[in-house]
Structures are given as structure tokens and as C-alpha cells.
């Protein structure tokens, strides 16, 4: 197999995302961010 036939890391990632039927919508992204990045209030 030549180097040109080998998929790049980004190509492998895109193929896996398609295989897993990932949702590319902005709403799904915002929901995921809110689930993992919870804001804690500042203590005064």
C-alpha cells in the first residue's frame, strides 16, 4: 500500500463519524457542550 492510498487521520475520523451517524447540527452541538461544560458560580 502506498502512502497516497493510506487515509489521513482526519479522513479516518470523518469516516467513523459517518459510520456512527453523528449529528452535525448546531443545536446538537450546543446541547452536548452544555452537558459537559457546566458553569460554576464565582465565590465571593
N, C-alpha and C positions, 0 to 999 in steps of 0.2 A: 504494500500500500504506500503510495507516495504521500508526501506532506500535503499536497493540494487536495487529496481525497479525504484527509482527516478533518472532521468538523472542528471548528473553533469552540472554545468554552462557551461563548455567547450563543452559538448555534445549538449546542447541546442543551443549554438552559431553555431556549425558546422551544425546542422540540419536546422537552419534558413538560413545560408549562402547557403546551397544546395537548399533550397526552393526558395530563391531569385535569383538563378542561377548566383552566384558571379563568376567572372573571377579570376582564381588563377595564371595567367601568370605573369611573372616578368615585362613584358612590360606594362601591365595594372597597375601594382603597381607603377612603375616609373612615368607613366602618372598622376596617382592620386596624388602622392607625389608632383610632380611639380606644380599641380593645386592648392594645399593648402599651400605649403611651398615655398613662393616666397622670394628670397634672395634680401635684400635691400643693396645698396652700402654703404660703410662706409663713413661718412662725415669727412673731414679733415680740 
